[in-house]
Amino acid sequence: MVSMEPEHEASVEPVGRADAVRLTEQLRVAIGQARRAAVVLAGRVRDAHRARVWVPLGYSGWGEYAQAELGISRAQDLPARAPHSAPHRRGTR
């Protein structure tokens, strides 16, 4: 990984203007793609939570489902996750 520390930057020559413009455009494109992907992901997470996908799969709740099926924990969380709006009820497995 490239360090963004000032002491590292001082030892590297800056690129030329054309490369700077090209790299900046690549960043803009990547940021746009990431934003669009985040919107799609948020919608799919919302849909999955509303559908209570964990129930037919045998999980006790969203957290257990997310850890087992998606490999994420609450600490990692998903964008626009809805569990806070719909508390899990015991015995709805």
BELZITA-V10359 format. One record per backbone hydrogen bond with DSSP energy under -1.0 kcal/mol. CO is the residue of the C=O (numbers start at 1). NH is the residue of the N-H. Records with the same first field share a line. If there is no record, write none. Layout:
CO = NH, NH
This chain:
5 = 9
6 = 10
9 = 12
16 = 20
17 = 21
18 = 22
19 = 23
20 = 24
21 = 25
22 = 26
23 = 27
24 = 28
25 = 29
26 = 30
27 = 31
28 = 32
29 = 33
30 = 34
31 = 35
32 = 36
33 = 37
34 = 38
35 = 39
36 = 40
37 = 41
38 = 42
39 = 43
40 = 44
41 = 45
42 = 46
43 = 47
44 = 48
45 = 49
46 = 50
47 = 51
48 = 53
49 = 52
52 = 55
54 = 59
55 = 58
61 = 65
62 = 66
63 = 67
64 = 68
65 = 69
66 = 70, 72
73 = 77
78 = 81
82 = 85
89 = 92
